[in-house]
């Protein structure tokens, strides 16, 4: 019961990382995700494959003062890129030349799962 209540409080804030965020058109988009179900939360990323990472921050407690999860662990790695976890940051970098759809999952502690579908386009 307690874990379900904690998961319902999950809020993902989409924050583009690095200098790519300042470019026009955007090379990294992660729409904000709010809420979660008992099984976790699903999200999407749109990335232009410039070789730069695209990331967002995930918070256990989104209200001020924000509280990080105890841990983030890569549960299922992407098939066409890499993921860097630096709590609260989750960042994805597509493999050079890759264009298409990629997916990965990050386990959060206490229990929860963040499932991300990435659409990667050519520059």
N, C-alpha and C positions, 0 to 999 in steps of 0.2 A: 504494500500500500504506500509506504513512504517513498520507494523508488519511483512509483508511478507519479506521485505528486512532484517529485524532483524533475522528472522528465518533462512534465507539463510546463515547468518553468523555464525550460531550455529556450534560449534565444540565440540565433546566429546573426552576427552583424557582418555584413559584407563590406570589407574594406580592401580596396585594391592595394597591392604592395609594390614598392619600388617605383622607379621613374616611369615605367610604362603607364601608370595611372594618369600621368599628366599629359600624355600624348592625345592628339585628336586625329582620327577617331580612336575611341577606346580600344585597348588591346586586351583588357581584362574586365569582365563584368560578372559579378556574383550578386544576384538579387537577394535582398534580405530575407531570411527565413525566420518565421516566428512560430513558436509552439512545437510540440512533439507528441507523438503517440507513444504507447507503451513499447512499441518496437523501435523507436528512434525517430529520426527526421530525414527527409529527402531534400536534396538541393540540386541546383544546376550551376554550372560555370560556363561562360562563353569566353574563349581564349583565342586570340590571333597569335599564331606560332611565330613569335619574334625571337624566341630563345630565352625570354624572361619569364619569371614565375608569376603566377596569379594566386592570390590568397585571400583568406578571410579569417576573422577571429571568432571563436566560439566560447560562449560564457555559460557557466553553470548557473550563475545568478546574474541576470542582465541588468537589474536595477542598481542604481548607485548605492553603496560602493559595489562595483562589479566583483564577482568572485570566479576564479578559474576553476576548471575541473581539476580533480586530484591528478589525473593523468590522461594523456591521449596516446593511443597505440594504433599503428597501422594494422588493420584487420585483414583487408584485401587490397594488395597493391594494384596500381593501374597497369594496364597491359601495354600502354604506349607512352609512358612518361615516368616521372618520379614525384614523390610526395615528401615534403619536409614538414616535420612537426616540431613546433617550438611554442608550447602551450602559452597563450591561447591560440597561436597562429597555426593554420592548416594551409600549406602552399603547394601548388601543383605546377610542374614544368613539363610541357610536352617534349617528346623526343624530337630532335631536329628533323624537319621535313614531314613530320606526321600531320595528316589532316583527316578528321573523322571524329568518331565518338569514342570516348574513354570513360571508364568508371573506376571508382575506388571507395573503400569503406574505412572509417576511423571509429574505433571503439573509444568511448568516454568512460572515465571512472569517477563517480559511481556509475553503475551500469547504464548503457545507452549506446546508440550507434548513429553515426552520421554517414549517410549514403549519398555520394555525389556523382552526377552524370555530367561529363565535360564534353562540350562541342568545340572542337579545335578547327580553325579555318586558316587558310594560307594568308600571308601578309600581302 
